[in-house]
């Protein structure tokens, strides 16, 4: 999503877009070549920083709510991270990044390496990360968002014990997600869904 407000002082704009696939040397090289071929489309945009990032994802235990139970081999998260300075360049950046991620998906599907999972924190507005978890988890997240207050959520986080691999600094992170609103107030759907996503990824098994 655009995160203009995060860099208001420097007047910087930005977007994250991500996709996931099983890695191979061939597909990693192909993705790099695809990204490299788009640089000419963006190189004249003032202040642009245009990055392609590969991040290895951990194996997820069976029963995790992120819809990754069928994966027994490592996955790679492919992230496009772009910042720029002028609002008039928004359409160009959005168009280039969306077309590129769709082309990457086409290539990973053709190679039999594609995975539908999208990481919420790096998802663009045109992507559906919650839907990528599967219908059951999406329904659970929606229900939580409708019925969970900040106080309820902090109580839920405090109940996660050390065996889940969620440590104290991570609990503080989740609490900070909610700190912009009054404790006891209603969480927004985005708060619950993003925090749910982080808990699942960090604890490796949840719900």
TIVEX-95600 format. One line per 8 residues: number of its first residue (from 1); their letters; for each residue x, y, z of N, C-alpha, C, O. Coordinates in pm, 1 decimal, m for minus. Layout:
<recs>
NUM = A = X:Y:Z:X:Y:Z:X:Y:Z:X:Y:Z | ...
</recs>
This chain:
<recs>
1 = XXXXXXXX = 84.8:m118.6:0.0:0.0:0.0:0.0:88.4:123.6:0.0:205.2:115.4:37.9 | 35.3:237.8:m41.6:111.2:361.2:m35.6:135.2:396.6:110.6:43.4:388.2:192.2 | 258.2:436.4:144.3:284.2:474.3:281.6:340.0:615.6:287.1:439.0:642.4:355.2 | 273.8:706.5:213.3:314.7:846.0:207.3:324.6:905.0:347.3:418.2:979.2:377.1 | 226.9:871.8:434.8:223.2:932.0:567.1:343.1:893.6:652.0:377.8:966.6:744.8 | 406.9:782.3:623.4:522.9:739.9:701.7:643.3:830.6:677.3:732.2:839.6:762.0 | 646.6:897.2:563.0:761.1:978.2:525.3:718.2:1121.5:494.0:772.7:1185.9:404.4 | 621.0:1169.4:568.4:564.6:1300.8:538.4:670.3:1410.9:543.2:666.3:1503.5:462.2
9 = XXXXXXXX = 765.5:1402.1:637.7:866.2:1506.8:652.0:957.6:1515.9:530.6:1002.9:1624.4:494.0 | 984.3:1402.2:468.8:1073.4:1402.6:352.7:997.4:1397.4:220.8:1057.3:1392.5:113.3 | 864.6:1398.7:230.5:779.0:1399.2:111.5:805.2:1278.0:22.4:798.9:1287.9:m100.1 | 834.3:1164.9:83.9:860.9:1042.8:9.9:737.0:955.7:1.9:661.4:944.1:98.4 | 717.0:894.6:m113.7:604.8:804.9:m136.4:658.3:663.6:m152.7:777.7:646.1:m176.8 | 573.1:562.4:m140.2:626.6:427.6:m153.2:520.4:321.3:m167.8:402.4:345.2:m141.9 | 563.3:203.7:m209.6:473.7:89.3:m224.6:552.3:m39.3:m201.4:669.9:m48.7:m236.5 | 485.9:m137.7:m142.0:535.8:m274.1:m133.1:443.6:m363.1:m216.6:322.3:m342.5:m218.4
17 = XXXXXXXX = 500.4:m460.6:m284.9:424.4:m563.4:m356.2:499.2:m694.4:m336.2:621.9:m697.3:m346.2 | 426.9:m804.1:m307.8:498.3:m929.3:m285.2:428.2:m1048.2:m348.2:308.4:m1045.0:m376.2 | 506.0:m1153.1:m369.7:454.2:m1281.4:m411.3:545.0:m1389.2:m354.7:655.0:m1360.2:m307.7 | 498.7:m1514.4:m359.1:570.3:m1624.1:m293.0:580.7:m1742.0:m388.9:488.0:m1769.7:m464.9 | 693.6:m1810.6:m384.7:711.6:m1930.1:m468.2:819.9:m2019.1:m408.5:895.5:m1976.8:m321.0 | 826.4:m2141.7:m456.4:934.5:m2232.4:m418.4:1058.2:m2195.0:m500.4:1048.0:m2173.8:m621.2 | 1173.5:m2186.8:m436.4:1291.8:m2136.0:m507.0:1361.3:m2240.8:m594.0:1360.9:m2360.1:m563.8 | 1419.5:m2193.3:m700.2:1515.3:m2269.6:m780.6:1609.2:m2167.5:m841.6:1572.9:m2050.8:m856.4
25 = XXXXXXXX = 1729.2:m2209.9:m877.0:1825.6:m2117.5:m936.3:1770.4:m2056.9:m1064.9:1792.5:m1939.2:m1093.4 | 1698.7:m2137.6:m1141.8:1644.3:m2090.6:m1269.4:1539.0:m1983.8:m1249.3:1540.4:m1881.6:m1318.0 | 1447.2:m2005.8:m1155.5:1337.8:m1909.4:m1138.3:1388.0:m1782.0:m1070.0:1338.6:m1673.2:m1099.6 | 1484.5:m1793.5:m979.9:1541.3:m1673.5:m917.4:1607.4:m1585.9:m1024.5:1589.6:m1464.1:m1026.0 | 1682.7:m1649.0:m1112.6:1747.1:m1573.6:m1219.9:1643.8:m1511.9:m1313.1:1660.9:m1398.6:m1358.2 | 1535.6:m1586.0:m1342.7:1430.8:m1534.6:m1430.1:1362.7:m1412.9:m1368.3:1338.3:m1313.5:m1436.6 | 1332.4:m1421.1:m1239.6:1268.4:m1308.4:m1171.4:1359.7:m1186.1:m1173.4:1314.1:m1074.0:m1195.8 | 1488.2:m1208.5:m1149.9:1583.1:m1096.9:m1156.8:1583.5:m1032.5:m1295.3:1582.4:m909.9:m1307.0
33 = XXXXXXXX = 1585.0:m1114.3:m1399.4:1585.3:m1061.5:m1535.4:1457.6:m982.4:m1565.1:1461.8:m878.4:m1630.8 | 1344.3:m1032.9:m1515.9:1217.7:m961.6:m1535.7:1220.9:m825.2:m1466.7:1181.0:m724.1:m1524.4 | 1269.3:m824.4:m1341.8:1279.8:m697.5:m1268.8:1375.7:m602.8:m1339.7:1345.8:m484.4:m1355.5 | 1490.6:m654.0:m1382.3:1590.8:m570.3:m1447.5:1537.2:m508.0:m1576.0:1576.6:m397.6:m1613.5 | 1447.8:m579.0:m1642.3:1392.2:m528.5:m1768.4:1296.4:m411.5:m1747.5:1262.5:m341.5:m1842.9 | 1252.5:m389.8:m1623.0:1159.3:m279.0:m1596.2:1230.0:m152.2:m1549.1:1165.5:m48.8:m1531.8 | 1359.0:m158.6:m1528.4:1430.6:m42.9:m1473.1:1421.5:77.9:m1565.0:1409.1:190.8:m1517.6 | 1427.5:55.6:m1696.6:1418.1:168.1:m1789.9:1285.3:242.0:m1777.2:1277.5:361.1:m1807.4
41 = XXXXXXXX = 1181.5:172.6:m1733.0:1049.3:234.9:m1719.7:1041.0:329.0:m1600.4:950.4:411.8:m1591.9 | 1136.6:315.9:m1507.6:1128.4:394.1:m1383.2:1251.9:480.6:m1358.3:1249.6:564.6:m1268.3 | 1358.7:462.9:m1434.6:1486.8:525.4:m1401.1:1483.6:678.2:m1404.7:1565.7:742.7:m1339.4 | 1389.9:737.3:m1479.9:1385.0:883.0:m1490.0:1291.8:946.5:m1387.0:1273.2:1068.1:m1387.2 | 1233.9:866.0:m1300.1:1146.3:919.6:m1194.6:1233.8:980.7:m1085.5:1320.4:911.8:m1031.6 | 1213.7:1106.6:m1052.0:1299.4:1171.2:m951.5:1292.5:1102.3:m815.5:1184.5:1071.2:m765.2 | 1409.4:1079.3:m757.5:1416.7:1026.6:m622.3:1378.9:880.7:m607.0:1357.9:834.9:m494.7 | 1369.4:806.1:m716.0:1322.6:668.5:m704.2:1430.4:576.2:m647.5:1548.4:587.0:m680.7
49 = XXXXXXXX = 1386.2:486.3:m561.8:1469.5:375.1:m512.9:1386.8:249.7:m536.3:1279.6:234.1:m477.9 | 1435.2:161.5:m620.3:1356.0:50.2:m673.3:1429.5:m80.4:m645.2:1528.9:m112.1:m710.5 | 1379.2:m156.2:m546.6:1450.1:m274.4:m498.6:1372.2:m402.6:m523.6:1249.7:m406.9:m512.7 | 1447.4:m507.3:m557.8:1396.7:m644.0:m562.4:1462.8:m720.0:m448.4:1585.5:m723.7:m438.9 | 1381.8:m781.0:m361.3:1433.1:m847.5:m241.4:1378.9:m989.9:m235.1:1259.3:m1012.4:m253.9 | 1466.7:m1084.9:m208.9:1425.7:m1223.2:m185.6:1445.5:m1254.4:m37.3:1552.2:m1229.2:18.7 | 1342.7:m1308.8:24.6:1349.9:m1341.2:167.1:1301.3:m1483.8:189.1:1188.7:m1517.6:152.5 | 1385.3:m1566.9:248.4:1346.2:m1705.0:276.1:1242.0:m1708.4:385.8:1257.3:m1641.8:488.2
57 = XXXXXXXX = 1135.8:m1785.5:365.4:1031.8:m1802.0:466.7:1056.9:m1929.0:547.0:1104.6:m2028.1:491.7 | 1025.6:m1927.7:677.3:1043.4:m2048.5:758.4:938.4:m2153.1:724.8:830.3:m2120.1:676.1 | 969.9:m2277.4:750.4:869.2:m2382.3:737.6:764.3:m2363.7:845.5:796.9:m2328.6:958.9 | 639.2:m2387.0:811.0:527.0:m2365.8:902.4:473.0:m2501.2:946.9:458.4:m2592.4:865.5 | 443.3:m2514.4:1076.2:389.9:m2639.3:1127.9:249.8:m2665.2:1075.1:176.5:m2571.6:1043.0 | 213.1:m2791.4:1066.1:78.9:m2829.6:1021.7:m25.2:m2767.5:1113.8:m6.3:m2761.9:1235.3 | m135.1:m2721.1:1055.2:m241.8:m2662.3:1134.8:m232.3:m2512.5:1147.2:m320.7:m2450.8:1206.6 | m126.6:m2450.4:1092.7:m115.1:m2305.4:1098.5:m225.6:m2240.7:1017.1:m267.6:m2294.0:914.4
65 = XXXXXXXX = m272.3:m2125.8:1063.2:m388.6:m2061.7:1002.5:m358.0:m1984.3:875.5:m448.5:m1924.5:817.4 | m232.6:m1983.6:830.7:m197.2:m1905.6:713.6:m215.3:m1981.0:582.2:m182.8:m1928.5:475.6 | m266.6:m2102.8:588.9:m289.7:m2179.2:467.0:m164.6:m2238.1:406.7:m158.8:m2260.9:285.9 | m63.3:m2263.3:489.7:65.1:m2314.4:441.9:90.0:m2458.4:484.5:203.9:m2505.1:482.6 | m16.6:m2529.4:523.3:m0.5:m2665.3:574.8:54.3:m2762.4:470.6:115.3:m2863.4:505.4 | 32.6:m2732.0:343.5:72.5:m2824.5:237.1:217.8:m2807.0:195.3:264.4:m2876.2:104.9 | 289.7:m2716.1:259.2:425.5:m2685.6:217.9:525.5:m2759.1:306.5:525.9:m2742.4:428.4 | 609.6:m2839.9:244.3:711.2:m2914.2:317.6:852.4:m2872.8:275.6:951.0:m2922.4:330.0
73 = XXXXXXXX = 861.3:m2782.6:179.6:989.5:m2729.5:134.7:990.5:m2578.8:158.6:884.2:m2517.0:165.6 | 1108.8:m2518.9:171.2:1115.8:m2374.1:194.6:1050.4:m2294.5:81.9:1050.6:m2336.0:m34.0 | 995.5:m2181.3:118.1:940.0:m2087.4:22.3:1024.9:m1960.5:23.0:1096.2:m1932.3:119.3 | 1015.8:m1885.1:m85.5:1082.1:m1755.6:m95.2:975.7:m1648.1:m113.2:887.4:m1659.1:m198.2 | 986.2:m1544.1:m31.2:902.4:m1426.1:m49.1:978.3:m1329.3:m138.5:1091.2:m1290.9:m108.0 | 916.7:m1290.8:m247.3:974.7:m1196.2:m342.9:907.5:m1061.3:m322.0:785.9:m1049.2:m336.8 | 985.7:m961.0:m288.0:931.8:m829.4:m253.1:983.4:m722.8:m348.4:1103.2:m714.2:m375.5 | 891.0:m642.0:m398.6:925.7:m518.7:m468.3:904.8:m404.2:m370.3:794.1:m384.2:m320.3
81 = XXXXXXXX = 1009.5:m330.3:m343.0:1004.1:m217.5:m250.1:1047.5:m92.5:m326.5:1160.6:m83.8:m374.4 | 956.1:3.9:m337.1:982.7:121.5:m419.7:946.0:248.6:m342.7:839.6:256.7:m281.3 | 1035.1:346.9:m347.1:1003.3:480.2:m295.2:1034.9:583.9:m402.1:1123.5:564.5:m485.4 | 960.4:694.8:m398.2:980.6:803.7:m494.1:926.4:931.6:m431.2:881.9:928.6:m316.4 | 928.8:1043.0:m502.7:899.8:1171.5:m438.5:777.5:1245.6:m490.3:720.9:1327.0:m417.3 | 734.5:1220.5:m613.9:628.8:1303.1:m672.5:498.1:1225.0:m688.9:498.1:1111.0:m735.4 | 388.3:1287.4:m650.6:258.0:1224.3:m664.4:224.6:1194.6:m809.8:154.9:1097.3:m838.4 | 273.3:1276.8:m901.7:241.2:1255.8:m1042.8:305.5:1128.8:m1099.0:271.6:1086.6:m1209.6
89 = XXXXXXXX = 397.7:1067.5:m1024.3:459.0:942.2:m1069.0:391.4:818.8:m1009.0:431.9:706.1:m1037.6 | 288.8:839.4:m926.2:221.2:726.8:m861.9:170.1:625.1:m963.9:191.9:504.9:m949.4 | 102.3:674.3:m1066.5:39.5:584.4:m1163.9:144.7:499.6:m1235.5:123.0:380.7:m1259.0 | 257.6:559.9:m1269.9:363.3:485.2:m1338.7:419.5:374.9:m1249.7:433.4:260.5:m1292.9 | 451.6:409.6:m1126.0:509.1:310.7:m1034.6:410.1:197.9:m1007.6:446.4:80.3:m1011.1 | 285.4:234.2:m980.9:184.6:131.6:m954.5:165.4:39.2:m1074.4:152.7:m82.1:m1058.2 | 163.2:96.1:m1193.7:144.0:17.6:m1315.1:261.7:m77.0:m1338.6:242.1:m194.3:m1370.2 | 383.1:m26.1:m1323.3:501.9:m107.4:m1347.6:510.8:m221.4:m1246.7:536.5:m335.5:m1285.1
97 = XXXXXXXX = 490.0:m192.4:m1118.2:503.7:m295.7:m1016.3:393.1:m400.6:m1026.4:418.4:m519.5:m1007.0 | 271.1:m357.4:m1056.5:162.9:m455.4:m1069.7:187.3:m546.6:m1190.5:171.2:m668.3:m1181.3 | 225.8:m487.3:m1302.5:252.5:m569.0:m1421.6:367.5:m665.4:m1396.7:362.8:m780.3:m1440.8 | 470.9:m619.6:m1326.3:586.0:m705.1:m1300.0:548.9:m821.8:m1209.1:586.5:m935.7:m1237.1 | 476.2:m795.7:m1101.4:443.3:m905.1:m1009.4:350.5:m1005.8:m1076.6:358.6:m1125.5:m1048.8 | 262.6:m958.7:m1164.6:175.3:m1050.4:m1238.4:257.1:m1135.8:m1336.3:228.4:m1254.2:m1354.2 | 358.1:m1076.5:m1399.0:445.2:m1152.6:m1489.6:527.8:m1255.2:m1411.9:546.7:m1367.8:m1458.0 | 576.8:m1216.4:m1294.6:649.5:m1311.1:m1209.3:559.8:m1428.6:m1172.7:602.6:m1543.9:m1177.6
105 = XXXXXXXX = 434.1:m1398.8:m1135.9:340.2:m1505.6:m1101.6:315.9:m1598.7:m1220.9:309.3:m1720.5:m1204.4 | 302.9:m1542.4:m1338.5:282.0:m1624.8:m1457.4:399.5:m1720.5:m1478.0:380.0:m1836.7:m1513.9 | 520.8:m1671.6:m1455.4:639.4:m1754.3:m1475.2:653.9:m1860.9:m1367.2:692.0:m1974.0:m1397.5 | 624.5:m1827.2:m1242.3:635.3:m1927.8:m1136.9:524.9:m2032.8:m1150.2:546.3:m2149.4:m1117.2 | 407.7:m1992.5:m1197.9:300.9:m2090.0:m1223.8:342.6:m2185.7:m1335.2:324.0:m2306.9:m1324.2 | 398.8:m2130.8:m1441.7:441.7:m2214.1:m1554.2:550.0:m2313.4:m1511.9:559.4:m2423.2:m1566.7 | 631.6:m2273.6:m1413.8:738.3:m2361.4:m1365.3:690.6:m2456.3:m1256.0:767.8:m2538.9:m1207.5 | 563.3:m2444.8:m1216.9:509.7:m2529.3:m1110.3:561.4:m2493.4:m972.8:563.7:m2578.4:m883.8
113 = XXXXXXXX = 603.4:m2367.4:m952.9:664.5:m2324.7:m826.4:582.4:m2219.6:m752.2:618.7:m2180.8:m641.2 | 475.2:m2174.1:m809.8:393.5:m2066.5:m752.0:324.2:m2112.0:m623.6:283.6:m2227.6:m611.3 | 311.1:m2019.1:m527.6:224.9:m2041.6:m411.6:135.6:m1919.5:m395.1:179.4:m1806.3:m415.5 | 11.1:m1942.8:m358.3:m88.2:m1835.5:m351.0:m67.8:m1741.0:m233.0:m125.0:m1631.9:m232.4 | 11.5:m1779.1:m133.5:27.5:m1697.5:m13.4:83.3:m1560.0:m45.8:176.3:m1545.9:m125.2 | 24.4:m1458.4:17.5:74.9:m1321.3:9.1:94.5:m1270.0:151.8:5.3:m1283.2:235.7 | 209.7:m1212.1:178.7:239.7:m1161.7:312.5:172.6:m1026.3:332.1:197.7:m932.3:256.7 | 87.3:m1016.9:433.6:2.0:m900.1:452.6:80.5:m770.1:464.8:43.4:m669.6:404.1
121 = XXXXXXXX = 188.9:m770.9:542.6:262.3:m646.9:566.5:324.1:m588.7:439.9:352.3:m469.0:434.3 | 345.6:m672.5:338.0:405.7:m626.7:213.7:308.0:m630.8:96.6:350.3:m626.3:m18.9 | 179.6:m639.1:124.3:80.2:m651.3:16.8:40.5:m514.2:m37.4:27.4:m417.3:37.4 | 22.0:m508.6:m168.4:m25.4:m386.7:m234.0:m178.3:m383.5:m231.2:m241.7:m486.2:m206.6 | m237.7:m267.4:m256.0:m383.9:m256.5:m251.4:m456.0:m351.5:m346.9:m569.0:m391.7:m319.0 | m393.8:m388.1:m458.1:m461.2:m476.5:m554.1:m446.6:m624.3:m517.6:m503.3:m710.2:m585.2 | m371.3:m655.1:m411.6:m353.5:m793.5:m370.2:m450.8:m830.6:m257.9:m504.2:m743.0:m189.8 | m473.4:m961.2:m239.1:m568.7:m1010.5:m138.8:m498.6:m1107.6:m43.9:m517.7:m1228.7:m54.9
129 = XXXXXXXX = m418.0:m1056.5:48.8:m341.8:m1145.8:135.8:m428.9:m1231.0:227.0:m399.7:m1348.9:247.0 | m535.4:m1173.7:282.9:m621.4:m1250.9:372.3:m691.5:m1362.9:295.9:m707.2:m1473.1:348.5 | m732.9:m1336.4:174.3:m793.5:m1440.0:91.7:m696.9:m1553.3:60.6:m738.7:m1666.9:38.3 | m565.1:m1521.4:59.1:m466.1:m1624.7:28.2:m451.3:m1726.2:140.9:m392.0:m1832.2:120.9 | m504.5:m1695.1:259.6:m498.1:m1789.0:372.2:m602.1:m1899.5:360.4:m593.1:m2000.7:429.9 | m700.7:m1881.1:273.1:m808.2:m1978.8:260.5:m936.5:m1926.8:323.1:m931.4:m1839.3:409.6 | m1051.9:m1979.1:281.2:m1182.0:m1926.6:325.9:m1205.9:m1940.4:475.7:m1268.1:m1852.5:535.4 | m1158.8:m2047.4:538.2:m1184.5:m2067.3:681.0:m1112.7:m1961.4:764.3:m1171.9:m1902.8:854.9
137 = XXXXXXXX = m986.5:m1937.1:734.3:m911.3:m1836.6:809.2:m963.6:m1697.2:781.6:m968.9:m1614.1:872.3 | m1002.7:m1669.7:657.2:m1056.8:m1537.9:625.8:m1183.9:m1512.2:705.9:m1204.5:m1401.4:755.7 | m1268.6:m1612.8:718.7:m1391.3:m1598.2:797.2:m1359.0:m1573.9:944.3:m1424.6:m1492.9:1009.8 | m1257.8:m1644.2:996.6:m1218.1:m1626.0:1136.6:m1164.4:m1485.6:1159.8:m1198.4:m1421.7:1259.4 | m1081.3:m1437.7:1069.4:m1025.2:m1302.6:1082.1:m1134.2:m1196.6:1078.8:m1131.4:m1100.7:1155.8 | m1229.9:m1214.8:989.1:m1339.8:m1118.5:977.6:m1421.9:m1115.0:1105.7:m1461.9:m1008.3:1152.3 | m1446.3:m1232.4:1161.9:m1522.5:m1240.3:1287.3:m1446.0:m1173.5:1400.7:m1504.5:m1100.9:1481.0 | m1313.9:m1197.9:1407.7:m1231.5:m1134.4:1510.1:m1234.6:m982.8:1497.9:m1245.9:m911.8:1597.8
145 = XXXXXXXX = m1224.7:m934.1:1375.6:m1223.0:m790.0:1353.5:m1352.2:m723.9:1397.8:m1352.2:m609.1:1442.1 | m1461.3:m796.2:1385.7:m1591.5:m740.5:1422.9:m1614.0:m740.4:1573.2:m1689.8:m658.7:1625.5 | m1546.5:m833.9:1643.6:m1582.5:m856.8:1782.5:m1468.1:m839.6:1882.2:m1486.8:m864.4:2001.3 | m1350.9:m797.9:1836.7:m1235.3:m787.8:1924.6:m1203.5:m642.7:1956.3:m1190.8:m559.9:1866.1 | m1190.4:m612.1:2086.4:m1145.5:m480.2:2129.0:m995.4:m484.2:2151.8:m935.4:m591.6:2156.2 | m934.8:m366.8:2166.5:m792.0:m359.8:2194.9:m758.0:m439.2:2320.2:m660.4:m514.2:2322.2 | m838.7:m422.7:2425.1:m813.2:m493.2:2551.0:m823.1:m644.1:2530.2:m741.3:m719.1:2583.3 | m921.1:m688.7:2454.4:m934.7:m832.3:2425.1:m810.2:m883.8:2354.0:m759.1:m991.2:2385.8
153 = XXXXXXXX = m762.6:m806.2:2257.9:m648.1:m851.2:2179.4:m522.0:m860.5:2263.8:m446.2:m956.7:2251.6 | m498.6:m760.5:2350.5:m381.4:m764.4:2436.3:m388.6:m881.6:2532.8:m285.9:m940.6:2566.2 | m509.5:m916.3:2578.2:m525.4:m1032.0:2665.1:m489.9:m1159.8:2588.1:m426.0:m1250.1:2642.2 | m532.0:m1166.2:2461.4:m501.2:m1282.2:2377.6:m351.1:m1296.6:2359.5:m297.5:m1407.0:2370.1 | m282.2:m1185.2:2332.2:m138.1:m1188.9:2314.1:m68.3:m1233.9:2441.4:27.6:m1310.9:2435.8 | m116.1:m1186.0:2557.7:m51.6:m1220.3:2684.5:m65.0:m1368.1:2717.7:11.5:m1420.2:2798.9 | m161.2:m1436.7:2655.9:m182.8:m1577.6:2683.0:m93.4:m1668.8:2599.9:m87.5:m1789.4:2623.8 | m23.6:m1610.8:2501.8:66.4:m1691.0:2419.0:190.6:m1723.0:2500.6:263.6:m1631.3:2538.2
161 = XXXXXXXX = 217.0:m1850.6:2529.5:326.3:m1885.6:2618.8:457.5:m1900.8:2543.5:462.0:m1891.2:2420.8 | 565.3:m1925.0:2619.5:698.8:m1927.7:2560.6:717.0:m2041.4:2461.7:802.3:m2032.5:2373.3 | 638.7:m2148.7:2474.3:654.8:m2262.2:2383.3:613.9:m2228.5:2241.6:646.7:m2301.6:2148.2 | 541.7:m2117.1:2224.5:496.6:m2078.0:2091.2:601.8:m2000.5:2013.8:581.8:m1966.5:1897.3 | 714.4:m1972.8:2079.4:823.8:m1895.4:2018.6:789.4:m1748.3:2000.9:860.3:m1677.3:1929.7 | 682.0:m1700.7:2063.9:654.9:m1557.0:2065.1:715.0:m1502.9:2193.4:663.6:m1531.0:2301.7 | 822.2:m1426.1:2184.1:893.8:m1379.5:2300.8:845.6:m1240.4:2340.7:763.0:m1180.5:2271.9 | 896.8:m1190.4:2450.3:844.1:m1067.8:2508.7:855.6:m948.3:2414.9:764.1:m866.2:2408.5
169 = XXXXXXXX = 968.0:m937.2:2341.2:981.3:m822.0:2251.8:880.3:m827.8:2139.9:840.1:m724.0:2087.3 | 837.4:m949.9:2101.5:736.9:m963.2:1997.0:598.9:m928.7:2052.4:516.2:m870.3:1982.3 | 574.1:m965.1:2179.2:448.1:m926.8:2241.9:436.8:m774.3:2248.4:330.4:m717.6:2223.5 | 547.9:m709.4:2282.2:547.7:m563.2:2286.3:516.5:m506.8:2148.6:444.3:m407.8:2136.5 | 571.3:m570.1:2044.0:543.0:m525.9:1906.5:393.2:m529.9:1878.7:337.6:m435.2:1823.1 | 327.6:m639.5:1917.5:185.1:m653.0:1892.0:106.2:m549.2:1970.3:7.7:m494.6:1920.7 | 150.4:m522.2:2094.1:82.0:m421.2:2174.2:96.1:m283.5:2110.7:2.8:m203.2:2113.2 | 213.4:m256.9:2053.8:235.5:m127.9:1989.2:146.0:m109.0:1867.8:110.5:3.8:1833.6
177 = XXXXXXXX = 109.2:m219.2:1802.1:18.2:m210.7:1687.8:m112.7:m144.9:1729.2:m174.0:m70.3:1652.8 | m153.9:m174.8:1852.8:m281.9:m125.2:1901.7:m271.6:8.3:1975.3:m373.8:66.5:2011.7 | m149.6:57.5:1997.6:m131.0:168.7:2089.6:m181.9:301.7:2035.9:m194.1:397.9:2111.8 | m211.7:308.9:1907.1:m260.2:434.6:1852.2:m403.3:464.5:1896.3:m448.4:578.7:1887.7 | m474.3:362.7:1943.3:m612.4:381.4:1988.9:m623.8:359.1:2137.8:m532.5:302.6:2198.0 | m733.2:401.8:2199.8:m750.0:384.2:2343.7:m764.5:237.3:2379.7:m836.8:163.6:2312.7 | m696.2:194.4:2484.9:m711.6:58.4:2532.2:m856.9:37.2:2571.5:m915.0:118.2:2643.8 | m914.6:m71.0:2524.0:m1056.3:m95.4:2547.9:m1141.6:m51.7:2431.5:m1259.1:m87.3:2422.9
185 = XXXXXXXX = m1081.1:28.2:2338.6:m1155.3:70.8:2221.5:m1161.9:m39.4:2117.9:m1095.4:m142.1:2131.2 | m1241.8:m18.5:2015.0:m1260.0:m121.0:1912.4:m1143.9:m119.8:1814.9:m1106.1:m13.9:1764.8 | m1087.5:m234.8:1787.5:m982.4:m246.3:1687.2:m1042.8:m237.6:1548.0:m1155.7:m281.0:1525.1 | m966.5:m181.2:1455.9:m1010.4:m184.2:1316.9:m982.1:m322.0:1259.3:m903.2:m398.7:1314.6 | m1046.7:m352.6:1148.4:m1022.2:m481.3:1081.9:m876.1:m494.9:1042.9:m818.2:m602.7:1056.3 | m815.3:m386.1:994.3:m675.0:m391.1:953.6:m584.5:m422.2:1072.1:m489.0:m498.8:1058.6 | m614.2:m362.3:1190.6:m533.6:m390.0:1309.5:m533.5:m538.0:1341.9:m428.1:m598.3:1362.1 | m652.4:m596.0:1346.8:m664.1:m736.7:1385.4:m600.1:m826.8:1281.3:m526.3:m918.8:1316.4
193 = XXXXXXXX = m627.1:m801.9:1153.6:m577.4:m889.6:1049.9:m426.4:m882.2:1038.2:m361.2:m985.2:1020.6 | m368.8:m762.4:1047.6:m224.4:m749.8:1037.5:m156.9:m812.1:1159.6:m54.9:m879.6:1145.6 | m211.7:m790.6:1277.8:m153.2:m846.4:1398.0:m166.4:m998.0:1397.9:m74.7:m1068.9:1439.3 | m280.3:m1047.4:1351.4:m301.9:m1192.1:1339.3:m196.9:m1252.2:1247.6:m139.7:m1357.0:1277.3 | m172.1:m1185.1:1136.1:m71.4:m1231.7:1041.4:65.6:m1239.7:1107.1:135.9:m1339.5:1091.1 | 104.8:m1135.6:1181.2:234.8:m1133.6:1246.1:247.6:m1243.1:1350.2:351.7:m1308.2:1359.0 | 143.0:m1264.3:1429.2:147.3:m1368.5:1531.3:167.2:m1505.2:1465.9:248.8:m1585.0:1512.0 | 93.7:m1531.5:1360.1:105.4:m1660.6:1292.5:245.3:m1682.0:1238.3:301.1:m1790.9:1251.6
201 = XXXXXXX = 302.5:m1579.3:1177.3:434.8:m1593.4:1118.3:541.5:m1610.8:1225.8:635.4:m1688.4:1207.9 | 527.7:m1538.2:1338.6:630.3:m1542.7:1441.4:617.8:m1665.9:1529.6:718.6:m1723.0:1571.2 | 494.7:m1707.3:1558.7:476.6:m1821.4:1647.4:484.2:m1953.4:1571.5:504.6:m2058.8:1631.7 | 467.6:m1947.7:1438.5:474.3:m2061.4:1347.3:351.5:m2152.2:1358.4:321.0:m2223.7:1262.9 | 281.9:m2152.0:1468.6:157.5:m2228.9:1478.4:65.0:m2153.4:1572.5:101.8:m2124.4:1686.3 | m53.8:m2121.7:1525.7:m146.8:m2045.5:1607.4:m288.4:m2078.7:1568.6:m316.6:m2108.4:1452.6 | m379.0:m2073.7:1666.6:m520.9:m2105.7:1650.3:m536.1:m2255.6:1632.6:m647.9:m2304.9:1617.1
</recs>
